[in-house]
Amino acid sequence: MYKEYRDVTINGAVSQMYREMAGRHRAHPNTIQIINTATLKAADCKRDHVVEMHNAKLKFPIIKKMPMVAKRLRSTFQAASADDLRAVRG
């Protein structure tokens, strides 16, 4: 079986392979034998889910980061009385 994974390290790609084999095929890690690992160039990739990331103009949306509230203004639990809830609803 031939598999391609996109990751920063080979260890990360092997971890992805173990997770996929466990999820899709219910294979236990001790039953999987890895014959060879290699780092491929973009031209050598065969799988569609890997090749689609080779586009140089690929863009992802920028998520707007909100500034954190000051520590003194934060609260773990913020209670609201029934009168406050009626004022908001009514």
Backbone bond lengths (Angstrom), bond angles and torsions (degrees), N, CA, C in turn:
res aa  C-N    CA-C-N  psi(-1)  N-CA   C-N-CA  omega(-1)  CA-C   N-CA-C  phi
1 M - - - 1.441 - - 1.523 107.72 -
2 Y 1.332 116.89 133.48 1.465 122.20 -179.14 1.521 108.70 -107.75
3 K 1.331 117.35 128.95 1.460 122.07 -179.48 1.516 109.54 -130.76
4 E 1.335 116.05 145.54 1.464 122.08 173.19 1.513 108.60 -123.87
5 Y 1.314 115.92 137.30 1.460 122.04 177.13 1.509 108.90 -133.78
6 R 1.308 115.60 145.22 1.453 121.41 179.51 1.519 107.68 -106.12
7 D 1.327 116.05 117.09 1.457 120.91 179.95 1.521 109.00 -156.25
8 V 1.312 115.17 166.52 1.459 120.87 -179.12 1.529 110.83 -75.22
9 T 1.319 117.11 -35.48 1.463 120.95 -179.34 1.533 110.07 -124.48
10 I 1.313 115.42 161.80 1.463 119.75 176.18 1.521 110.05 -68.74
11 N 1.326 117.64 -35.98 1.465 120.21 177.57 1.528 111.32 -61.73
12 G 1.328 116.96 -38.82 1.462 120.66 176.93 1.522 111.76 -64.86
13 A 1.321 116.25 -39.71 1.469 120.50 178.51 1.528 110.87 -66.96
14 V 1.327 117.70 -38.69 1.456 120.99 177.72 1.532 110.06 -65.40
15 S 1.322 117.34 -39.53 1.463 120.86 177.03 1.521 110.91 -62.84
16 Q 1.330 117.12 -40.92 1.465 120.80 175.98 1.525 110.86 -60.45
17 M 1.333 116.05 -40.64 1.457 120.41 -179.20 1.528 111.11 -65.29
18 Y 1.332 117.42 -43.14 1.458 120.49 177.27 1.519 110.91 -60.76
19 R 1.332 117.12 -43.68 1.469 120.64 -179.95 1.521 111.52 -64.65
20 E 1.330 116.93 -42.54 1.460 119.71 -179.61 1.522 111.29 -66.17
21 M 1.314 116.77 -43.34 1.463 119.84 -179.77 1.532 110.74 -64.97
22 A 1.323 117.31 -36.16 1.464 120.32 177.80 1.518 110.56 -69.51
23 G 1.323 117.19 -39.34 1.455 120.73 -177.82 1.512 114.02 -75.42
24 R 1.312 117.25 -46.24 1.467 120.59 -175.85 1.518 113.83 -84.06
25 H 1.322 116.32 -36.26 1.462 119.89 -171.74 1.527 113.41 -117.44
26 R 1.325 117.68 0.78 1.464 122.70 -178.55 1.537 112.18 56.14
27 A 1.328 115.29 35.96 1.466 120.28 -179.41 1.523 109.70 -88.22
28 H 1.315 116.70 136.73 1.457 121.61 176.14 1.533 108.86 -84.79
29 P 1.331 117.09 148.13 1.473 119.02 -178.41 1.523 114.21 -56.98
30 N 1.340 117.82 -32.06 1.465 118.75 -178.76 1.531 112.91 -75.65
31 T 1.342 118.11 -9.03 1.464 120.36 177.46 1.525 112.47 -98.45
32 I 1.327 117.19 -3.23 1.468 121.67 -178.50 1.526 109.17 -96.05
33 Q 1.324 115.96 129.92 1.455 121.09 176.71 1.525 108.92 -114.68
34 I 1.326 116.89 119.59 1.458 121.93 178.45 1.528 107.54 -93.72
35 I 1.316 116.27 118.65 1.456 121.31 -177.47 1.522 110.96 -84.63
36 N 1.336 116.73 -45.05 1.457 120.23 -174.18 1.523 109.74 -151.05
37 T 1.327 116.51 145.64 1.461 122.28 170.41 1.516 107.74 -127.55
38 A 1.325 116.15 145.85 1.466 120.00 -179.47 1.517 109.48 -153.72
39 T 1.317 115.77 154.07 1.450 122.06 173.22 1.519 107.21 -95.96
40 L 1.331 116.61 122.31 1.462 120.92 -175.84 1.521 111.66 -99.55
41 K 1.326 115.16 149.29 1.463 120.55 171.63 1.524 107.89 -79.30
42 A 1.309 116.66 163.41 1.468 120.74 -177.72 1.526 111.66 -60.26
43 A 1.313 117.84 -35.52 1.464 121.07 -178.25 1.531 112.47 -71.27
44 D 1.333 117.32 -22.61 1.462 121.25 -176.84 1.534 113.70 -88.56
45 C 1.330 117.91 -9.12 1.467 120.75 -177.75 1.523 110.54 -71.76
46 K 1.340 116.27 141.85 1.460 121.64 -176.50 1.528 112.54 -113.82
47 R 1.311 118.20 -34.17 1.456 122.31 -171.93 1.520 111.64 -77.86
48 D 1.335 116.16 138.23 1.466 121.90 -175.65 1.528 112.69 -62.18
49 H 1.335 117.55 -39.58 1.457 119.42 -177.18 1.528 112.34 -68.76
50 V 1.315 118.01 -17.61 1.462 121.74 176.09 1.526 109.67 -92.44
51 V 1.318 117.54 -40.98 1.462 122.27 -176.89 1.528 111.54 -66.47
52 E 1.324 117.90 -32.73 1.459 119.85 -177.53 1.525 112.87 -65.73
53 M 1.318 118.38 -17.00 1.466 121.89 178.30 1.528 112.97 -89.34
54 H 1.320 118.41 1.16 1.463 121.48 -177.47 1.523 113.48 -84.40
55 N 1.309 118.33 -6.64 1.457 122.00 -179.65 1.526 109.63 -66.18
56 A 1.339 117.10 124.86 1.457 120.90 -177.98 1.528 111.97 -71.59
57 K 1.328 117.69 -22.06 1.461 121.25 -178.63 1.531 112.36 -94.31
58 L 1.319 117.05 13.35 1.458 121.98 -179.18 1.526 109.80 -67.02
59 K 1.334 116.36 128.88 1.461 120.68 -179.09 1.518 109.91 -128.01
60 F 1.321 115.61 146.64 1.449 122.16 176.36 1.527 108.24 -116.72
61 P 1.322 117.81 149.73 1.462 119.19 -179.36 1.524 111.30 -66.74
62 I 1.324 114.74 144.51 1.458 120.49 177.25 1.524 107.40 -88.56
63 I 1.306 115.52 124.58 1.454 120.61 -179.83 1.522 108.03 -85.92
64 K 1.328 115.74 129.79 1.460 120.34 -178.81 1.518 109.64 -71.26
65 K 1.313 116.41 120.95 1.451 120.86 179.45 1.525 109.13 -91.84
66 M 1.310 115.74 128.92 1.452 121.39 179.48 1.526 109.00 -94.08
67 P 1.342 117.65 139.34 1.469 119.10 177.87 1.529 110.41 -66.97
68 M 1.308 116.42 147.31 1.459 120.73 179.89 1.517 110.43 -76.00
69 V 1.307 115.91 148.41 1.457 121.92 176.67 1.518 107.55 -74.56
70 A 1.331 116.50 147.35 1.457 120.84 -179.86 1.529 109.93 -58.71
71 K 1.319 116.30 147.40 1.464 122.24 -175.88 1.526 111.51 -56.77
72 R 1.322 118.04 -38.65 1.466 120.98 -177.36 1.526 112.37 -71.04
73 L 1.336 117.69 -17.69 1.456 120.96 179.85 1.530 113.23 -97.38
74 R 1.329 117.21 -7.73 1.456 120.74 -179.36 1.526 110.59 -80.57
75 S 1.337 114.95 151.97 1.458 118.92 173.07 1.522 108.18 -143.68
76 T 1.313 115.40 143.16 1.456 119.66 -179.65 1.521 110.39 -71.07
77 F 1.339 115.48 -48.29 1.457 121.20 177.50 1.507 107.71 -123.20
78 Q 1.315 116.59 128.03 1.451 119.89 -179.62 1.525 107.37 -117.80
79 A 1.322 116.08 108.76 1.454 121.34 -177.01 1.520 110.27 -83.94
80 A 1.312 115.09 147.07 1.460 120.81 175.15 1.533 107.32 -127.17
81 S 1.294 116.11 134.47 1.464 118.25 178.96 1.528 110.08 -77.83
82 A 1.320 116.51 165.53 1.465 121.64 -178.81 1.518 110.63 -62.92
83 D 1.342 118.26 -34.16 1.464 121.23 179.44 1.533 110.70 -63.80
84 D 1.339 116.99 -38.67 1.452 119.87 179.27 1.522 111.04 -65.41
85 L 1.347 116.39 -39.46 1.467 120.15 -179.59 1.524 111.47 -66.87
86 R 1.343 117.57 -38.32 1.466 120.87 178.85 1.525 110.56 -66.29
87 A 1.322 116.53 -35.86 1.474 119.79 -179.13 1.528 110.37 -67.84
88 V 1.324 116.96 -35.28 1.463 120.89 -179.66 1.529 109.95 -72.32
89 R 1.321 116.87 -43.41 1.463 121.29 -176.95 1.532 113.14 -74.33
90 G 1.308 115.39 -38.78 1.461 119.92 -169.85 1.467 113.03 -86.04
